Amino acid sequence: MLTVPVAVPAGASVDPQGALHAYARARLADGDGAMGLAVDSYRAALTLDPASVEVARRSYVQALESGDRALALRSASLLEAQGALPRDGTLLLIGEALGRKDWAGARTLTARMVEEGNFSFLAPIITSWISLGEGRYAAPVVAGQDRFAALAQRYVDEHVALQALGRGDLTAAVPAIRRAIALRGGESAALRLTLAAQLAGRGAKAEALMLLPPGEAAFARARADLARGKVKVAAVTPVQGYARLLSRLAVDVASDPSGTAMGIRLSRIATFADPGGAEAQLVAARLLSAGGLAQGGVAEARKVPVDGWYGALGQSELVDALAAAGETQAALALARSLAVEPGAGSERQVRLGRLLADLDDFDGAAAAFRAAQAGYGEGELPWALLLFEGSALEQGKRWDEARVVLERAAALAPNEPMVLNYLGYAQIERRQNVTAALELIRKASALKPQDASIADSLGWAHYVTGDVAGAVPVLERAAAGAPGDATINEHLGDALWSAGRRYEARYAWAAASLFAQGDGAARIAAKVEQGLKPEYAAP
């Protein structure tokens, strides 16, 4: 039912029939990806029937996905009144309390968050920011015996550093900065900029410059401003610190595909708490683009000022967002311009290479991946860059060159399943060195036995080498792990037909035909109708 019988606020106009129509329109728009229409329709439905928990719940989710703070707060208030607010709604309310400098309210809500359990490990950091706002600072303390201590420890150092910098305590800040940077590893560019700004704002220009490697485009603006002494920055406020915490959590949550939706919601709550925060905008752009809400990702990436310290990072996120939104030429043009800037670095070249590969410009992609290798010294080259280049060359029908590059990758990473599988399968496809290729794939499968793609390679290698009986169970396992993969199902069908299991073979080919495209679709359709013939064999 649409309407839940609850008390209606005084003066509210209730029109359940109109709400039903607006709600239906919202659901249809939601399903079609028309975010703007969906939000407007949910807002209308909520106005017409403010007592409906279902409308409020859907409005809340849509408001977070679309970045409509007013609708998110309104629907959250209605859900709160009915005891139906999701656990992340408590985080939304904490952000609002911190923004109002309602320290007592923030403490009460944080205590509630702990009782609810889901996000309780954040409490030491949040209460520390509250204490800073109250003027009686207490550093975050993560109890070693707490079962969530390891989770909290992932975030605590950067907050200790920012709080210490805000208080002008460089002695406490510096070791925390080192730990925070080390923990972030290759994902530390935005954090480095934030910490450098805070250091410079406290007069520690030399320490700030040490965080920003010279010659890298991502840090060029910041280093130029530091050289000119153009750095005036306020200390991070409690609500800004809280937004950073949620953004960091959002990235970690979304690293598991099952956490994508929650990661997006957390990132949006972070942008509500700190609307002008570039780091929150960068994270939101990335997660929205990866989570099927690419237009929102484009909008969020464009909020990052191009001429600011985070501008280079924002432009990189914009490339990904545009590509995810289907604006391929715009993405490619921007990627090309970024790739030729001084200090562009390997990340920009890889981004360009991937775009070119998606457009079937494999020669251009290979050149970009090769350019990405230029900045690495002897013994430092990542195997992944060689795999990217080799893959582009192989897909561009330059197999002799591809094999040399892929063999270099295998020499660098002899225990990397992706490299072993690619090199082995590429040779199996061409019926070259099949015995040696089978051994490469065997090793890849032993290293990563649950990978359906590698299992397919192993099963197909058995088939190609004449071991049909050994191929079938391996390919069945691969198909069970990836039932929507056209290649795996086609391989299984060929093996089953060769094993005399012809009814099952046609079933596998039929499954493959649901997802096949181009020449593959025509080949599989012919097999479904006529059976396996030499001219219809899978490559």
N, C-alpha and C positions, 0 to 999 in steps of 0.2 A: 504494500500500500504506500501511497505517496505521503499521506498526512498522518503524523503521530499525534494523538490527543494529549496535548500539553497546553499549559497556560500561554496565552498570547499577550505580548506587551500592550499596555494601554495605548489606544489610538491607532494600533496597527490595522491595516485593511487586509482582510483575508479573502482570497479568491482562489479556492482550491482548483477550480476548473481551469482558470487562466494559468495557475502555477503548473498544472499538469502539462499544458501545451508548451509552456516555456521550458519546463524540465525535459520534455521529449525532444524539443528542438535543440536543447543544450547537449543531450546525449548523442544525438545524431551528428551534431557539429564536432563533438568530442571525438567520435569514432572516425570522422572524416579528416581529422587533423586541423580543422578550422578553429584555431585557438581563440581568436578574437570573438567570433560569433558565439562560441561555447561559453566564454566568460560573461559576455553580455546577457546571454540567455539564463545562465545560472544566477546572475545578479537579479534578473527580473523575477525568476521563480522564487528566490529567497525573499524578495520584497512582497510578492503576492501571497506567499505562505511561509511566514517566518517560524511557524511551529514545526515544520517538517525537518526531522533529523536527517532523513535521506538527502533532501535537497541541500541542507547545510553541509553534510559530509562531502557530497560531490563538489559543492562550491568551494569548500576548503581545499581539496586536492587540486582542483583546477586553478584556483587562485595562486597556489604555491607554484604550480608548473608555469603559469603565465607571468608570474611576478606582480600580481595585483595585490599589493599590501592591504589596501582598504578592505577588499572583499575577503581576504584571508582573515583579518582581524574580526570582521563582522560575523563570518561564519563560525570562527573559533569561539566567539562569545556565545553564540547560540548553542553550539555543541557543549561548551562548558556548563551552561545553565542546565542542560539535560544530562550531564554526567557522561557525555559521549565523546569528549575531546580526545583525539589520538595522542599517544605519548609524545610525539614530536611537537604537538601543540603546546605542551608545557615549555619547550625550548623557545617557541615563538613568544610566549608570554614573558619568559625571563628576559629576552632581548628587549621587549617593550619596557619592562620595568627598569632595566639598566639604562635605556635611552632617556627615561624620565628622571634618572638619578634617584629612583625609589629604592634605596638600598634595603630597607626592611622588607618591602614586597619581593625584591629579588631573592633575598635570603629565604623567605617563606616558600617561594616557588622552587628554589633549588632543593630545599628539604623535601618538597613533594616529589621532585624528580628522583631523588635518592630512594624514596619509598616505592615509586613506580618501577624502579630497577633498571630499565633499559639503558639509560644514559648516566647511571649513578657514578661511573668512573670519572666523569667530567667534573664532579663536585669540587675536588680540591682546587682545581684551577679557577673555576667560576667564583668560589667563595674568596679566593685570594684577590681577584679583581674587585669584588665587592668591598673587601677590606681596604683596598687602595682608595676606592671612591669615598669610603667613610672617613678616611684620614687616619686610620689605625692599621697600617699595612701588616699583613702576615703572609709570608711566602707560602706557596703551595707545598703541601706535604703529602706525599703518596706513601701510604702505609705499605711496608714490604709484605706483610702477611695478607693483604687484601687480594682476593682472587682476580680482581681487575687491575691490579697494580701495573702489570706489563702494558696494558692499554693506555693507562693514564701517562705512563712514563714516556710514551711515544711523543707526547705533546708538551710536556712540562717545561723542557729546557728553553724553548723559544719564548715562553711566557715569563719565565724567570728572568731571561735576558731583557725583554722589553720592559718589564716592571722595574728592573734595576736601572736601565737607561733612563726611564722616566723620572727616577729619583736621583739621577746623577751619580749612581754608584757604579763606576766603571770596573772596579775591582771584582764585584760580583757578576757583572755583565759579561766580561770577556770569556771566562771559561764556559759559561752557559751558551754563549754564541758559538764557540767552537763545537760543543757537543751537538747543538741544534743543526748546524751546517753539516756535520758529519752524518747525522741521522738522515737528513734529506737526500744526501748524495747528489745524483744528477738532476734532481728536481728542486734544486735550491735557489734558482735564479731570482724568483720573486722575493724569497725570504732574504737573500743577500741584499737586495735593493732596499728593503724595509729596514733592515738592521743598519745598513750603511747610512741611510738618512737619519736614523736616530742617533748614531754615533756622531755624525757631522753636526747635528743639532746640539749635541752636548760638547762640541769643540774638539772632538777626537777625529780630525780629518785624516790623519795618517792611518789610523785603524780602519776608518771607513773605506779608504782606497784599497786596503789589503783584502777586503771582501769582494772587490770587483776586479776580476782578472782583466788586464789590459788587452786591447786588440779584439775584444768580442763585441759584436754589434749590440747585444742585449744590454751592455753596460756603458755604451759610448756616451749617451746623453748624461748619465749620472756622473761619469768621470769628468766630463767637460764642465758640468756645473760645479763639481767639487774643486776643480782646478781654478775656477773663477771665484770661488768662495760664495757661490749663489745657493746656499742651503739654509732655509729657515723652516723648521718643522717643529710642530708641537708634539709633546709626549703622547703616546698611545693612550686613549681613554679606556675605561673599563668596558664600555659597549663595543669599542673597536677591537679590543682584545678578545672579547667574547665572539665577535664575528669571525675573527681569525681562527679561533678554536673550532667553530662549526664548519668553516671551509675546509680545514685540514681533515676533520672527521668525515666530511662528505666525500673527499677524494678516496679515503681508505675504504669507506663503506661501498662506494661504487666500483672499487677494484674487483669485486665479485659481481658477476652479472645479475645475480639475484638481488643485489643491493642498489641497482641503478636508480629505481624510482625514489627510494629513500635518500640516496645521495643527492639527487636533484632537489628534493624538498629541503634538505639541510642547507644546501648551497643557497637556495632562495631565502631561507630564514636569515642566513648570514648577510645577504645583500639588503634585507629589510633593516637589520640592525646597523649596518654601516653602508648606507646607500652610495657613498662616494668612494668606498674602499676598492682600490684597483685589484687587490689580490682576491677579494670576494667575487668581483666581476669576472676575473680570469677563470676562476674555478667554475663559476656558474656557466660561463660560455662553453667551457670544455665538456662539462657533464651534460648540458642540454644538447649539444651537438652529437655527443656519443649516444644519448638516450632517445633519439628519435624526435627531438624538439629543436631542430636545427635553426628555424627562424628565430626562436628565442635566443639561441646561441649567437646568431649573427647580431641581434640587437644588443646583447650583453657585451660582446666583444667590442662593438662600436662605442660603447660608453667609456672605454679606456682611452684617455687623451693620447693622440698620436705623438704629440710633442712633449709628453711627460716622460718620467723615468721608466714607466712600465709600458710605454708606447710600442716598443719593439716586440715585447711579449704579447701585447694585445693584438698586434697585426698578425702574428703567427697563429694565434687562436682564431682570428678572423678567417684566415685561409682555410682552416679545417672546418669552420662553421659554414662558410660559403660552399665548400665542396659537399658537405653533408646535406645542405639545403638544395642541392642540384644546380647551383649557380657556378658551374664548372669553369666557364671562361673567365669569370671575375676572379675566382679562386686562383686559376692558373696565372693570370696577369699579375696578381699581387704576389704570388709565390715567386715568380720570375724576378720581380723587382727586389724582393727581399734577398734572393739568392745572390745577387750581384753587388750587394752593399759590402763595403769594407768590413772584414771580420765576420762575414755571414756565418761561418762555421758549418759543421757537418749536419746539424739538425735541420737547417733551412734547405740544404741540398737534398736531404732525405725526403723532406716534405714535398719538394718539387718533383723528385724522382717518383714518388708514389702517385702523385697526381698524373704525371705523364704516363705512367704504366697503366693507370685506370683508363686513360684515353687511347690505349694501344700504341702509344709512341714509345716503343721499347728501346729504340736507339737513343732517344733523348733521355729516357729514364736511366739507362746504363751510364750515360755520360754524367748525369747528375750524381748517381751513386759513386761513380769514380771520383768526381770532384769532392765528394764528402770525405774521401779517404786522404785527401791531400795534407790535412793538418796533423796527421799522426806520424810519429817517428818510428824508427825500427823497433819492432817488438811491441808496439802499442796499438796496432790496428785492430779494431773490433771485428770478430768473425762475421757479425751480422751485416756489416757493410759489404763484405765480399759475397755473402749470400744474396743480398739485394741485387748487386751487380750481376752475379751469375744468373739469377732468376730472370732478370730483364733480358740478358743476352740470349738465354735459352728460349724465352717466349718470342723473342725477335728473330728466331731461326738462325742464330749465330752460334750453333752448338759447339763447334770446335773451340771458340773463344770462351764460351760459357763453361765448358768442362775444365779448362785450365784454371779459371777463377774459382770454381766450386771445389776443385781439388786443393787449392790454396786454403780455402775456408776449412776444409776437412783436416788439413794439416795443422791449422791453428786451433781447431776445436775438435779433436778426435773423439770426444765423448758427448758431442752435442747432437741430440736426436734429429733436430730439424735439418741440419746440414747433411748428416748421413742419409736421411730419408730422401732428401731432394736429389742428391748426387746419385744414389742408388736407383731411385725410380726413373729419373731422366734417362738413365742407361737402359733400364728395363723397357721403357717405352720404345726405345730405338733398337732394341734387341742387340745391344752391345755389351760385351763383358758380363753376360748375365750371371755367371757363377759368382764373380767378384761383387757384382751389384747386389745379388741376393744376400751375401754376407754382410754388406753394409746395412741393408735393411733389417736383417736379423739383429744386428747390434743395436740399431735404433729402437727396434721393438722391445728388446730386453731392457733398454734404458727407460723407455716410456711405454709400458705395456697397455695402458688404458687409452692410448691415443687412437681414435678410429681411423684417422688418415694414414697413420703408419701401419696399422693392422691391414688396411686395404692394400698398401704397397707390398706388404709381406705376402698376403694372399695372392695378389696378382703376379708377384715374382714366382711363387710356386707354380701358378698356372702356366706362365710363359715358359718355365723350364720343364714343363711336362708333368708336374706333380699335381694332377687335378684333384685326387683324393685329399692331398694335404691342403690344397687351396680352399676348398669349400668351407670347412669349419672356420677357418681364419676370416674369410670374407663374410660369413654369416655373423661372426662376432663384430666385424667392422660395421655391417649394416645395422645391427642392433644398437650400436653406439651412435650412429649418424643416419637415422632412417630417412632423412630428407636429402641425402647427398646423391645426386644423379650418377656420378662416376662410380661410387661404391656399389650402388644397386645394379648398374650395368655390368660391372665386373662379376658380381655375384651371379647374375643371370647367365652370363657366358659360361661360367664355371659349372653351374647347375646343369645347363644344357649338355655340356660336354660329359658330365657325369651320368647322363641319362635321366635326369629329374626334370623333364620338360615342362610339366605343368607349373612347377615351382619357378622354373626359369622365366616363364612368361609373366608370372606374378611379380618377380623381381624387376623385369624390364618395364612392366606397367608402372611400378613404383618409380622407376628412374624417369619414365616419360613425363611424370608430373612436374619435374623440376629441370629437365633438359632443355637446352636452347640450341638454335642454329643447326649445324651439321649433325651434332650429337642427337638432337631430337629426331631428325629424319632417319638416322641410322637405327635408333632404338625402335622407332615406329615400324620400320621394315622387319626388324627381328621379331617384334610382337606378332606380326602378321605371317611371316614366312619361316621363322626360326633362324637359327644361327647359320650363316653362310660365310665363307672366307672373306667376301667383300664387306660384310657387316661386322667383322670382329672389332672389338674395342681396341683403341690404340694402346 
